[in-house]
Amino acid sequence: AQSVAQPEDQVNVAEGNPLTVKCTYSVSGNPYLFWYVQYPNRGLQFLLKYITGDNLVKGSYGFEAEFNKSQTSFHLKKPSALVSDSALYFCAVRDTWNNRLAFGKGNQVVVIP
Amino acid sequence: DGGITQSPKYLFRKEGQNVTLSCEQNLNHDAMYWYRQDPGQGLRLIYYSQIVNDFQKGDIAEGYSVSREKKESFPLTVTSAQKNPTAFYLCASSIDRPDTGELFFGEGSRLTVL
């Protein structure tokens, strides 16, 4: 079965510094990978996805993610973090057999002013 | 505007009662999903439906039931058989294609059992 792992529970970063949220995946076949963000007591918002093509994917709110096949990773990055980026971030992989999305457990990002 | 509407946002229930959470979408999406979110556990799939009048169990379907009589609607019933129903419930929809298919989420319903 397809799965993703988000190894860190919380990421703390100073405002203005680069932000990285890690995700590794396990799939059979081609991976379809996604990042979502969740603010408190809200639904998830789509940030970006990798289906095929360039390994660097650009998404909403200045976020980007790098697909690395050899390391089976899909880390989310932002060059300069904002306090408003403080939220819960989820990595997900689509199971191409049944179209279901499998989510990681999430990473809490705290941007310190 | 197109989107997914979940209601109610907050719901309190006594033990032994069934409750139904509403999910409506006007995105013309074929696929709809229900997830349960608990702190530190990510999202777990309860049920999903890829087409009207058809649905499949997800990873934690026990104690839940759904129906898909209309394309726009996918209500979730939390039955008294669900041992620990207090959680945040999220409904989502997507175009049912594996090469695209990002999920669009509603704002969630928080169920508390008293």
Interface residues (C-beta under 8 A of the other chain):
Chain A: D9 Y32 F34 Y36 N41 R42 G43 L44 Q45 F46 K49 I51 F90 R94 T96 N98 N99 R100 L101 F103 G104 K105 G106
Chain B: I4 Q6 A31 Y33 Y35 G40 Q41 G42 L43 L45 Y48 Q50 Q56 G58 F88 L90 A92 S94 D96 R97 P98 D99 T100 G101 E102 L103 F104 F105 G106 E107 G108 R110
